[in-house]
Amino acid sequence: VGQSADRLFESEAARKFTTYVKGLGHGGRAGPLRLKLAGGTEAVLSLCHLPLNGDNFSCTLSKPGAKTSFGGDGRDSKTGLADRDAFIAGAGKIAQPSDTLSVVDVPGLSEAVARLSEAEAASLFNSIGAAIKSLGAKVSGRLSDTAFGAIANVGVRDRLAQAVSKALEQGGLGSLPVEETLVSLEA
């Protein structure tokens, strides 16, 4: 963060990185890209230039083949949705400027699930995953222990939050707040 590309990457990789950054308009995405870090280690980078984020870029950087906190095969084992890294990679490949990113966060979900039996927790996450999949989004995923995301080009507004709320209600956790953020990917 805050370092020049020349300090972070080997010279050829720094040129590639700079080229990608300069080519990204608002709402643009690139990656996953394989680049060599300054120390010679290979890394995978994905970039996103969100429309309402000024001149700032969002990046993910990981080791090739590294397992994510959700298991490493691109799927969250509890919900069956894409994990965070697979979601970002999928979004980078298929999202269009006409799409909308919907992110839902459920504050207190981890604590509430900790009070459930193992079977109840498994059923809840399975229900959340099924509800989100039923939306027919281009890509959807579990982004963290408490957050879920989807990208679609029509009808996303409030649907992700409604699907998660309904699954929580069915699992006996209907009192948990569900906070949704919508971001148009249009430049």
Residue frames as a rotation matrix with the C-alpha (Angstrom) as fourth column:
VAL 1
0.582 0.813 0.000 0.00
0.813 -0.582 0.000 0.00
0.000 0.000 -1.000 0.00
GLY 2
0.925 -0.132 -0.357 1.36
-0.073 -0.982 0.174 3.37
-0.374 -0.135 -0.918 -0.98
GLN 3
-0.058 -0.983 0.175 4.46
0.082 0.170 0.982 1.90
-0.995 0.071 0.071 -2.68
SER 4
0.064 0.013 -0.998 5.47
-0.934 -0.351 -0.065 2.49
-0.351 0.936 -0.011 -6.28
ALA 5
0.934 0.344 -0.090 5.09
-0.349 0.837 -0.422 -0.46
-0.070 0.426 0.902 -8.64
ASP 6
0.346 -0.889 -0.301 8.89
-0.410 0.145 -0.900 -0.54
0.844 0.435 -0.314 -9.08
ARG 7
-0.468 -0.506 0.725 9.32
-0.860 0.072 -0.504 -1.32
0.203 -0.860 -0.469 -5.38
LEU 8
0.177 0.664 0.726 6.61
-0.762 0.560 -0.326 -4.00
-0.623 -0.496 0.605 -5.30
PHE 9
0.890 0.261 0.374 7.27
0.039 0.773 -0.633 -5.87
-0.455 0.578 0.678 -8.54
GLU 10
-0.201 -0.903 0.380 10.19
0.617 0.184 0.765 -6.93
-0.761 0.388 0.520 -10.73
SER 11
-0.678 -0.152 -0.719 10.73
-0.224 -0.889 0.399 -4.44
-0.700 0.432 0.569 -13.59
GLU 12
-0.922 0.364 -0.133 8.75
-0.044 0.241 0.969 -6.32
0.385 0.900 -0.206 -16.29
ALA 13
-0.328 0.825 -0.461 5.91
0.914 0.401 0.066 -7.05
0.240 -0.399 -0.885 -13.84
ALA 14
-0.365 0.146 -0.920 5.91
0.467 -0.826 -0.317 -3.38
-0.806 -0.545 0.233 -12.74
ARG 15
-0.910 0.033 -0.413 5.46
-0.357 -0.569 0.741 -2.32
-0.210 0.822 0.530 -16.37
LYS 16
-0.684 0.701 -0.200 2.55
0.387 0.581 0.716 -4.78
0.618 0.413 -0.669 -16.79
PHE 17
-0.264 0.576 -0.773 0.96
0.935 -0.043 -0.351 -3.57
-0.235 -0.816 -0.528 -13.57
THR 18
-0.586 -0.035 -0.810 1.27
0.064 -0.998 -0.003 0.09
-0.808 -0.054 0.587 -14.60
THR 19
-0.949 0.238 -0.206 -0.20
-0.229 -0.072 0.971 -0.68
0.216 0.969 0.123 -18.03
TYR 20
-0.456 0.821 -0.343 -3.21
0.735 0.565 0.375 -2.43
0.502 -0.081 -0.861 -16.49
VAL 21
-0.260 0.339 -0.904 -3.80
0.765 -0.499 -0.407 0.38
-0.589 -0.797 -0.129 -13.97
LYS 22
-0.773 -0.083 -0.629 -3.63
-0.202 -0.907 0.368 3.06
-0.601 0.412 0.685 -16.67
GLY 23
-0.889 0.402 -0.220 -6.06
-0.134 0.232 0.963 1.10
0.438 0.886 -0.152 -18.82
LEU 24
-0.509 0.729 -0.458 -8.71
0.854 0.496 -0.159 0.68
0.112 -0.472 -0.875 -16.13
GLY 25
-0.550 0.460 0.697 -11.54
-0.191 -0.882 0.431 3.17
0.813 0.104 0.572 -16.34
HIS 26
-0.597 0.435 0.674 -14.06
-0.776 -0.097 -0.624 3.61
-0.206 -0.895 0.396 -13.56
GLY 27
0.522 0.797 0.303 -15.79
-0.723 0.602 -0.338 0.24
-0.452 -0.043 0.891 -13.16
GLY 28
0.389 -0.450 -0.803 -12.93
-0.674 0.455 -0.582 -1.57
0.627 0.768 -0.127 -14.93
ARG 29
0.696 -0.193 0.692 -11.45
-0.459 0.621 0.635 -4.85
-0.552 -0.759 0.344 -13.77
ALA 30
0.281 -0.655 -0.702 -8.38
-0.740 0.318 -0.593 -6.90
0.612 0.685 -0.395 -14.61
GLY 31
-0.600 -0.633 0.490 -7.09
-0.800 0.493 -0.342 -10.25
-0.026 -0.597 -0.802 -13.48
PRO 32
0.796 -0.605 0.027 -6.24
0.046 0.104 0.994 -12.62
-0.604 -0.789 0.110 -12.22
LEU 33
0.747 -0.649 -0.147 -2.75
-0.413 -0.279 -0.867 -11.65
0.522 0.708 -0.476 -13.41
ARG 34
0.755 -0.603 -0.258 0.45
0.645 0.610 0.460 -13.56
-0.120 -0.514 0.850 -12.64
LEU 35
0.703 -0.547 0.455 3.22
-0.283 -0.802 -0.526 -11.12
0.652 0.241 -0.718 -11.71
LYS 36
0.149 -0.740 -0.656 6.63
0.776 0.498 -0.386 -11.47
0.612 -0.452 0.648 -10.06
LEU 37
0.972 0.143 -0.184 7.17
0.232 -0.662 0.712 -9.56
-0.020 -0.735 -0.677 -6.85
ALA 38
0.642 -0.758 0.116 10.39
-0.692 -0.638 -0.337 -7.64
0.330 0.136 -0.934 -6.24
GLY 39
0.044 -0.637 0.769 11.86
-0.817 0.420 0.394 -10.59
-0.575 -0.646 -0.502 -4.30
GLY 40
-0.753 -0.373 -0.543 11.21
-0.648 0.564 0.511 -12.98
0.115 0.737 -0.666 -7.20
THR 41
-0.737 0.564 0.372 8.12
0.220 0.721 -0.657 -14.67
-0.639 -0.402 -0.655 -5.76
GLU 42
-0.828 0.527 0.191 5.26
0.160 -0.103 0.982 -15.16
0.537 0.844 0.001 -8.18
ALA 43
-0.735 0.646 -0.208 1.90
0.090 -0.211 -0.973 -13.68
-0.672 -0.734 0.097 -7.15
VAL 44
-0.459 0.708 0.537 -1.63
0.829 0.124 0.545 -13.51
0.319 0.696 -0.644 -8.53
LEU 45
-0.853 0.114 -0.510 -3.21
0.130 -0.899 -0.418 -10.06
-0.506 -0.423 0.752 -8.66
SER 46
-0.158 0.839 0.521 -6.77
0.955 -0.004 0.296 -8.93
0.251 0.544 -0.801 -9.41
LEU 47
-0.947 -0.198 -0.252 -7.64
0.245 -0.955 -0.170 -5.23
-0.207 -0.222 0.953 -9.79
CYS 48
0.015 0.967 0.256 -10.92
0.984 -0.061 0.169 -3.35
0.179 0.249 -0.952 -9.67
HIS 49
-0.969 -0.237 0.073 -11.55
0.228 -0.967 -0.114 0.38
0.097 -0.094 0.991 -10.14
LEU 50
-0.252 0.940 -0.231 -14.91
0.927 0.166 -0.336 1.01
-0.277 -0.299 -0.913 -8.49
PRO 51
0.003 0.310 0.951 -16.90
0.761 -0.618 0.199 3.87
0.649 0.723 -0.237 -10.05
LEU 52
0.764 0.402 0.505 -17.38
0.024 -0.799 0.601 5.90
0.645 -0.447 -0.620 -6.87
ASN 53
0.753 -0.543 -0.371 -13.92
0.595 0.322 0.737 5.33
-0.281 -0.775 0.566 -5.42
GLY 54
0.716 -0.473 -0.514 -12.05
-0.435 -0.878 0.202 8.27
-0.547 0.079 -0.833 -6.96
ASP 55
0.371 -0.693 -0.618 -8.58
-0.814 0.078 -0.576 7.38
0.448 0.716 -0.535 -8.20
ASN 56
-0.251 -0.441 0.861 -8.25
-0.845 0.534 0.027 4.45
-0.472 -0.721 -0.507 -5.79
PHE 57
-0.055 0.148 -0.987 -7.99
-0.670 0.728 0.146 0.83
0.740 0.670 0.059 -6.95
SER 58
0.494 0.207 0.844 -9.00
-0.771 0.552 0.316 -2.27
-0.401 -0.807 0.433 -5.04
CYS 59
-0.035 -0.615 -0.788 -6.59
-0.775 0.514 -0.368 -5.20
0.631 0.597 -0.494 -5.35
THR 60
0.858 0.054 0.511 -6.22
-0.384 0.728 0.567 -8.75
-0.342 -0.683 0.645 -4.14
LEU 61
0.103 -0.907 -0.408 -2.78
-0.852 0.131 -0.507 -10.30
0.513 0.400 -0.759 -4.10
SER 62
0.700 0.137 0.700 -2.15
-0.547 0.734 0.403 -13.97
-0.459 -0.665 0.589 -3.34
LYS 63
-0.511 -0.847 0.148 0.30
-0.607 0.478 0.635 -16.77
-0.608 0.234 -0.758 -3.96
PRO 64
-0.173 0.444 -0.879 -0.62
-0.863 0.362 0.352 -18.98
0.475 0.820 0.320 -6.93
GLY 65
-0.135 0.206 -0.969 -2.46
0.037 0.979 0.203 -22.05
0.990 -0.009 -0.139 -5.70
ALA 66
-0.946 -0.224 0.236 -2.74
-0.205 -0.152 -0.967 -20.71
0.253 -0.963 0.098 -2.16
LYS 67
-0.378 0.844 -0.380 -5.67
0.806 0.502 0.314 -22.03
0.455 -0.188 -0.870 -0.20
THR 68
-0.291 0.383 0.877 -8.19
-0.298 -0.907 0.297 -19.48
0.909 -0.175 0.378 0.95
SER 69
-0.813 0.034 0.581 -9.60
-0.580 0.040 -0.814 -19.38
-0.051 -0.999 -0.013 4.42
PHE 70
0.200 0.971 0.129 -12.62
-0.902 0.234 -0.363 -21.18
-0.383 -0.044 0.923 3.01
GLY 71
0.561 0.055 0.826 -10.77
-0.105 0.994 0.005 -24.27
-0.821 -0.089 0.564 1.75
GLY 72
-0.338 -0.902 -0.267 -8.95
-0.359 -0.139 0.923 -23.55
-0.870 0.408 -0.277 -1.49
ASP 73
-0.611 0.109 0.784 -11.15
0.647 0.640 0.414 -25.16
-0.457 0.760 -0.462 -4.15
GLY 74
-0.941 0.225 0.254 -13.01
-0.006 -0.759 0.651 -21.95
0.339 0.611 0.715 -4.94
ARG 75
0.023 0.994 -0.106 -16.12
0.063 0.105 0.993 -22.99
0.998 -0.029 -0.060 -3.00
ASP 76
-0.470 -0.002 0.883 -17.25
-0.850 -0.271 -0.453 -22.17
0.240 -0.963 0.126 0.50
SER 77
-0.863 0.045 -0.503 -17.91
0.050 0.999 0.004 -25.61
0.502 -0.021 -0.864 2.02
LYS 78
-0.795 0.574 -0.195 -20.73
0.264 0.038 -0.964 -24.32
-0.546 -0.818 -0.181 4.23
THR 79
-0.029 0.828 -0.560 -22.89
-0.373 -0.529 -0.762 -22.55
-0.928 0.187 0.324 1.62
GLY 80
0.131 0.002 0.991 -21.74
0.749 0.655 -0.100 -24.08
-0.649 0.756 0.084 -1.66
LEU 81
0.978 0.172 -0.121 -21.22
0.074 -0.819 -0.569 -20.55
-0.197 0.548 -0.813 -3.00
ALA 82
0.387 -0.886 0.254 -17.97
0.413 -0.080 -0.907 -19.29
0.825 0.456 0.335 -4.51
ASP 83
0.269 -0.381 -0.885 -15.46
0.913 -0.193 0.360 -18.27
-0.308 -0.904 0.296 -1.87
ARG 84
0.596 0.003 -0.803 -14.16
0.081 -0.995 0.056 -14.68
-0.799 -0.098 -0.593 -1.77
ASP 85
-0.422 -0.859 -0.290 -11.24
-0.276 -0.183 0.944 -15.25
-0.864 0.478 -0.159 -4.14
ALA 86
-0.688 0.232 0.687 -13.34
0.666 0.578 0.472 -17.20
-0.287 0.782 -0.552 -6.66
PHE 87
0.444 0.879 -0.174 -16.04
0.766 -0.473 -0.436 -14.53
-0.465 0.061 -0.883 -6.45
ILE 88
0.335 -0.396 -0.855 -13.53
-0.239 -0.913 0.329 -11.76
-0.911 0.094 -0.401 -7.22
ALA 89
-0.749 -0.648 0.137 -11.96
-0.074 0.287 0.955 -13.76
-0.658 0.705 -0.263 -10.04
GLY 90
-0.368 0.705 0.606 -15.39
0.893 0.450 0.020 -14.58
-0.259 0.549 -0.795 -11.52
ALA 91
0.593 0.596 -0.541 -16.54
0.475 -0.802 -0.363 -11.00
-0.650 -0.042 -0.758 -11.22
GLY 92
-0.076 -0.735 -0.674 -13.39
-0.327 -0.620 0.713 -9.80
-0.942 0.275 -0.193 -12.95
LYS 93
-0.872 -0.297 0.388 -14.07
0.196 0.516 0.834 -12.09
-0.448 0.804 -0.392 -15.90
ILE 94
-0.535 0.734 0.419 -17.82
0.826 0.349 0.443 -11.66
0.179 0.583 -0.792 -16.46
ALA 95
0.057 0.602 -0.796 -19.05
0.667 -0.616 -0.419 -8.42
-0.743 -0.507 -0.437 -14.88
GLN 96
-0.236 -0.007 0.972 -20.18
0.878 -0.431 0.210 -5.73
0.417 0.902 0.108 -17.32
PRO 97
-0.969 -0.172 0.180 -20.63
0.102 -0.934 -0.344 -1.97
0.227 -0.314 0.922 -16.84
SER 98
-0.265 0.949 0.170 -24.42
-0.516 -0.288 0.806 -2.50
0.814 0.126 0.567 -16.82
ASP 99
-0.006 0.220 -0.976 -24.18
0.519 0.835 0.185 -4.84
0.855 -0.505 -0.119 -13.81
THR 100
0.407 0.146 0.901 -24.74
-0.664 -0.630 0.402 -4.13
0.627 -0.763 -0.159 -10.15
LEU 101
-0.558 -0.580 -0.594 -22.68
0.148 0.634 -0.759 -5.48
0.816 -0.511 -0.269 -7.26
SER 102
0.518 0.709 0.479 -24.75
-0.498 -0.206 0.843 -6.27
0.696 -0.674 0.246 -4.20
VAL 103
-0.588 -0.688 -0.426 -22.99
0.076 0.477 -0.876 -7.00
0.805 -0.547 -0.228 -0.90
VAL 104
0.583 0.784 0.213 -24.92
-0.272 -0.058 0.961 -8.06
0.765 -0.618 0.179 2.17
ASP 105
-0.677 -0.736 -0.025 -23.39
-0.173 0.192 -0.966 -8.07
0.715 -0.650 -0.257 5.65
VAL 106
0.519 0.809 -0.277 -25.06
0.076 0.279 0.957 -9.71
0.851 -0.518 0.083 8.64
PRO 107
-0.374 -0.661 0.650 -23.51
-0.616 -0.347 -0.707 -8.22
0.693 -0.665 -0.277 11.78
GLY 108
-0.157 0.263 0.952 -23.65
-0.938 0.261 -0.227 -10.71
-0.308 -0.929 0.206 14.64
LEU 109
0.609 0.429 -0.667 -23.98
-0.673 0.725 -0.148 -13.76
0.421 0.539 0.730 12.37
SER 110
-0.238 -0.792 -0.562 -20.82
-0.238 0.608 -0.757 -15.45
0.942 -0.047 -0.334 13.66
GLU 111
-0.846 -0.070 0.529 -21.86
-0.528 -0.026 -0.849 -15.05
0.073 -0.997 -0.015 17.28
ALA 112
0.116 0.978 0.171 -25.42
-0.952 0.158 -0.261 -16.25
-0.283 -0.132 0.950 16.60
VAL 113
0.485 0.012 -0.875 -24.21
-0.537 0.794 -0.287 -19.30
0.691 0.608 0.391 14.65
ALA 114
-0.611 -0.788 -0.070 -21.85
-0.376 0.367 -0.851 -20.18
0.696 -0.494 -0.521 17.51
ARG 115
-0.580 0.473 0.663 -24.93
-0.731 0.058 -0.680 -20.65
-0.360 -0.879 0.312 19.72
LEU 116
0.471 0.758 -0.451 -26.54
-0.879 0.445 -0.168 -23.10
0.073 0.476 0.876 17.24
SER 117
0.459 -0.302 0.836 -25.98
-0.071 0.925 0.373 -26.83
-0.885 -0.231 0.403 17.19
GLU 118
-0.642 -0.765 -0.047 -23.67
-0.163 0.076 0.984 -28.09
-0.749 0.639 -0.174 14.43
ALA 119
-0.531 0.524 0.666 -26.68
0.812 0.539 0.223 -29.45
-0.242 0.659 -0.712 12.50
GLU 120
0.543 0.766 -0.343 -28.60
0.651 -0.643 -0.403 -26.17
-0.530 -0.005 -0.848 12.85
ALA 121
0.117 -0.604 -0.788 -25.61
-0.301 -0.778 0.552 -24.14
-0.946 0.173 -0.273 11.67
ALA 122
-0.826 -0.424 0.372 -25.08
0.162 0.452 0.877 -26.44
-0.540 0.785 -0.305 8.68
SER 123
-0.115 0.887 0.448 -28.76
0.964 0.209 -0.166 -26.17
-0.241 0.413 -0.879 7.77
LEU 124
0.569 0.303 -0.765 -28.68
0.275 -0.946 -0.170 -22.37
-0.775 -0.114 -0.621 8.07
PHE 125
-0.280 -0.771 -0.572 -25.64
-0.407 -0.444 0.798 -21.96
-0.869 0.457 -0.189 5.81
ASN 126
-0.777 0.090 0.623 -27.07
0.515 0.660 0.548 -24.46
-0.361 0.746 -0.559 3.33
SER 127
0.272 0.961 0.046 -30.31
0.884 -0.231 -0.407 -22.42
-0.381 0.152 -0.912 3.25
ILE 128
0.382 -0.217 -0.899 -28.43
-0.136 -0.975 0.177 -19.15
-0.914 0.055 -0.401 2.78
GLY 129
-0.693 -0.720 -0.033 -26.43
-0.184 0.132 0.974 -20.65
-0.697 0.681 -0.224 -0.10
ALA 130
-0.534 0.571 0.624 -29.53
0.810 0.557 0.184 -22.10
-0.242 0.603 -0.760 -1.78
ALA 131
0.492 0.759 -0.427 -31.43
0.618 -0.650 -0.443 -18.81
-0.613 -0.046 -0.789 -1.42
ILE 132
0.086 -0.547 -0.833 -28.59
-0.379 -0.791 0.480 -16.83
-0.921 0.275 -0.275 -2.98
LYS 133
-0.845 -0.406 0.348 -28.12
0.106 0.510 0.853 -19.34
-0.524 0.758 -0.388 -5.81
SER 134
-0.144 0.897 0.419 -31.84
0.885 0.306 -0.351 -19.11
-0.443 0.320 -0.837 -6.61
LEU 135
0.286 0.223 -0.932 -31.39
0.015 -0.973 -0.229 -15.43
-0.958 0.052 -0.282 -7.54
GLY 136
0.669 -0.047 0.742 -29.68
0.706 0.354 -0.614 -16.41
-0.234 0.934 0.270 -10.79
ALA 137
0.715 -0.487 -0.502 -26.86
-0.376 -0.873 0.310 -13.89
-0.589 -0.033 -0.807 -10.42
LYS 138
0.697 -0.554 -0.455 -23.92
-0.459 0.143 -0.877 -14.01
0.551 0.820 -0.155 -12.84
VAL 139
-0.302 -0.767 -0.567 -21.66
0.259 0.506 -0.823 -14.76
0.917 -0.396 0.046 -9.88
SER 140
0.647 0.468 0.603 -22.37
-0.481 -0.363 0.798 -15.02
0.592 -0.806 -0.009 -6.16
GLY 141
-0.069 -0.759 -0.648 -20.25
0.285 0.607 -0.742 -15.87
0.956 -0.236 0.174 -3.17
ARG 142
0.868 0.143 -0.476 -19.51
0.491 -0.100 0.866 -15.85
0.076 -0.985 -0.156 0.51
LEU 143
0.502 -0.652 0.568 -17.10
0.000 -0.657 -0.754 -12.97
0.865 0.379 -0.330 1.02
SER 144
-0.611 -0.628 0.482 -16.41
-0.545 -0.109 -0.832 -13.39
0.575 -0.771 -0.276 4.75
ASP 145
-0.925 0.262 -0.277 -17.89
0.378 0.715 -0.588 -15.05
0.044 -0.648 -0.760 7.81
THR 146
-0.335 0.826 -0.453 -20.74
0.453 -0.281 -0.846 -12.53
-0.826 -0.489 -0.280 7.76
ALA 147
-0.082 0.243 -0.966 -20.90
-0.588 -0.795 -0.150 -11.17
-0.804 0.556 0.208 4.19
PHE 148
-0.081 0.190 0.978 -22.25
0.665 0.741 -0.089 -12.41
-0.742 0.644 -0.186 0.88
GLY 149
-0.380 -0.104 -0.919 -22.12
-0.426 -0.862 0.274 -10.88
-0.821 0.495 0.283 -2.59
ALA 150
0.113 0.422 0.900 -23.74
0.726 0.583 -0.365 -11.15
-0.678 0.694 -0.241 -6.00
ILE 151
-0.680 -0.245 -0.691 -23.32
-0.301 -0.766 0.568 -9.53
-0.669 0.594 0.447 -9.40
ALA 152
-0.201 0.680 0.705 -26.26
0.844 0.486 -0.228 -9.35
-0.497 0.549 -0.671 -11.78
ASN 153
-0.932 -0.203 0.302 -27.50
0.347 -0.743 0.572 -7.01
0.108 0.637 0.763 -14.48
VAL 154
-0.361 0.852 0.379 -31.17
-0.362 -0.503 0.785 -6.75
0.860 0.146 0.490 -13.52
GLY 155
0.512 0.856 -0.076 -33.32
-0.251 0.234 0.939 -7.00
0.822 -0.461 0.335 -10.45
VAL 156
-0.301 -0.682 -0.666 -30.57
0.521 0.468 -0.714 -7.26
0.799 -0.562 0.215 -7.87
ARG 157
-0.597 0.013 0.802 -31.79
-0.448 -0.835 -0.320 -4.35
0.665 -0.551 0.504 -5.77
ASP 158
-0.138 0.466 0.874 -32.92
-0.990 -0.034 -0.138 -5.71
-0.035 -0.884 0.466 -2.41
ARG 159
0.651 0.459 -0.604 -33.17
-0.532 0.844 0.068 -9.31
0.541 0.277 0.794 -3.68
LEU 160
-0.206 -0.792 -0.575 -29.93
0.089 0.570 -0.817 -10.48
0.975 -0.219 -0.047 -2.07
ALA 161
-0.824 -0.063 0.564 -30.87
-0.510 -0.352 -0.785 -8.92
0.248 -0.934 0.258 1.27
GLN 162
0.173 0.971 0.167 -34.37
-0.983 0.159 0.092 -10.43
0.063 -0.180 0.982 1.05
ALA 163
0.471 -0.037 -0.882 -32.98
-0.260 0.949 -0.178 -13.91
0.843 0.313 0.437 0.24
VAL 164
-0.593 -0.760 -0.266 -30.53
0.102 0.257 -0.961 -13.81
0.798 -0.597 -0.075 3.16
SER 165
-0.631 0.430 0.645 -33.18
-0.769 -0.455 -0.449 -12.40
0.100 -0.780 0.618 5.53
LYS 166
0.447 0.857 -0.256 -35.62
-0.825 0.506 0.253 -15.17
0.346 0.098 0.933 4.61
ALA 167
0.193 -0.463 -0.865 -32.98
0.081 0.886 -0.456 -17.87
0.978 0.018 0.209 5.18
LEU 168
-0.837 -0.493 0.237 -32.08
-0.146 -0.217 -0.965 -16.32
0.528 -0.842 0.110 8.55
GLU 169
-0.227 0.851 0.473 -35.76
-0.970 -0.239 -0.037 -16.21
0.081 -0.468 0.880 9.53
GLN 170
0.603 0.454 -0.656 -36.21
-0.487 0.861 0.149 -19.87
0.632 0.230 0.740 8.60
GLY 171
-0.082 -0.751 -0.655 -33.13
0.330 0.600 -0.729 -20.70
0.941 -0.276 0.198 10.68
GLY 172
0.545 0.415 -0.729 -34.50
0.802 -0.005 0.597 -18.90
0.244 -0.910 -0.335 13.74
LEU 173
-0.348 -0.749 -0.564 -32.21
0.814 -0.540 0.215 -15.88
-0.466 -0.384 0.797 13.39
GLY 174
0.130 0.531 0.837 -34.68
0.900 -0.417 0.125 -13.45
0.415 0.738 -0.532 11.81
SER 175
0.881 0.214 -0.423 -33.84
0.413 -0.786 0.461 -10.75
-0.233 -0.581 -0.780 14.35
LEU 176
-0.118 -0.986 -0.114 -30.31
0.693 -0.164 0.702 -10.28
-0.711 0.003 0.703 12.97
PRO 177
0.454 0.230 -0.861 -29.84
-0.314 -0.863 -0.396 -7.09
-0.834 0.450 -0.320 10.93
VAL 178
0.158 -0.377 0.913 -29.10
0.875 0.482 0.048 -7.48
-0.458 0.791 0.406 7.23
GLU 179
0.305 -0.164 -0.938 -27.21
-0.150 -0.981 0.122 -4.54
-0.941 0.104 -0.324 5.71
GLU 180
0.403 -0.099 0.910 -27.03
0.832 0.453 -0.319 -4.27
-0.381 0.886 0.265 1.91
THR 181
-0.051 -0.472 -0.880 -24.74
-0.235 -0.851 0.470 -2.12
-0.971 0.231 -0.068 -0.20
LEU 182
0.628 0.294 0.721 -25.40
0.625 0.362 -0.692 -1.74
-0.464 0.885 0.043 -3.92
VAL 183
-0.150 -0.730 -0.667 -22.76
-0.172 -0.645 0.745 -0.50
-0.973 0.227 -0.029 -6.35
SER 184
0.924 0.381 -0.023 -23.44
-0.051 0.064 -0.997 0.17
-0.378 0.922 0.079 -10.01
LEU 185
0.099 -0.938 0.332 -20.50
0.573 0.327 0.752 -0.94
-0.814 0.116 0.570 -12.12
GLU 186
0.667 0.220 0.712 -21.35
0.729 -0.389 -0.563 1.62
0.153 0.895 -0.420 -14.76
ALA 187
-0.400 -0.914 -0.071 -18.50
0.916 -0.397 -0.052 4.03
0.019 -0.086 0.996 -15.42
